[in-house]
Amino acid sequence: MRAGIVGVGFMGWIHYLAYQRSPAAEVVAFCSSNPAKRAGDWRSIQGNFGPPGEQIDVSGLNVYENFEDMLADDSIDVVDICLPPAMHAEAIRACLDFGKRCLCEKPLALDAATATDLAREATAANLAVAHILPLMPEFKILVDAAADGRFGKPVAGRFKRTIGPPDWIPDFYDADKVGGPLVDLHVHDAHLIRLLFGMPRAARTASHRRGGVPKFYETVFDFGDDSKVVSAGGGVIDSSARGFTHGYEVSFEAATIQYEFAGYADGSSALIPVTIMHNDGRVERPEFGDGDPVEAFVHEIDAVAKWIDNGEVSPFLDPTIAADALKICEMQLPDAE
């Protein structure tokens, strides 16, 4: 599979690294409005995981300043959209107009209505959405267990996702540009909740807000019966000391699985490895390799290549489920009914 990346920021860099490792895909082009990045200087890129940006060799790539010029490039099988979230819908529709299949970084859009429209317009035949969590081994074990029933049905879950001030993301709290913690962070857990437990009917949320946008939140979801107890919390804390934390405790009928990782500004970290607590008292700690976060993106790129080659669409990439994740986020807004 031959890909063209549009948007050379943090996620564009992580996707680029994944393509370098993938046996099934390669980057043949990219598009950026920044002349330094078009020349290969990606050293200004930073984020909350993975290596910092580097100088890359662009001599074998088709490099574009104008997106429409890249769309006309017949060497590209799929357009990998890594633009700011406010630009996702326009870029997807441009790809569809040009007859290009596209992979869009999460979130699919800034609001559920637009995301639902995009899913209907595109379908899974020409649009995939890059929700990475189900491809990270520490989280993939949950969706695999729910799918094959090894521990019975999932019956309860607590999810957390917290960061320090996201200074590398301009307009983070602007609902019209990034969307704040719910749309940028919690959408990961909303997508996972949708895959594991189905679609909640409603949510009850307490939140601290910044400019009307939830900054820190705790939510309990209502699935319409008492068979599922699911909650999620997190957002932004006012300290750069904690760079990033995520984790969960999910109970199935026959076992509970726990995981948590925290990274700190001094370079240290804390970890509760994936721990399976069987109802019969056994404790199991499966091994998942070296924990390199880029490796999950390689699996994501390989899944996209399979989709391009033979039409096999992973549910993890399904735009309809991605739209549902945004509906779950909007249930948690202060004015949601």
TASUL-V283707 format. One line per field, one symbol per residue. ss: DSSP state (2 for helix, 1 for strand, 0 for the rest). A space follows every 10 residues. Layout:
BEGIN
ss: ???
END
This chain:
BEGIN
ss: 0111110002 2222222222 2000011111 1000222200 1000000000 0000100000 0111002222 2000000111 1000222222 2222222200 1111100000 0222222222 2200001111 0022202222 2222222200 0001111111 1110000000 0000000002 2222222222 2222222000 0111111111 0011111111 1100000011 1111110000 0111111111 1100111111 1111000011 1111111100 0011000000 0002222222 2222222222 0000222022 2222222222 2000000
END
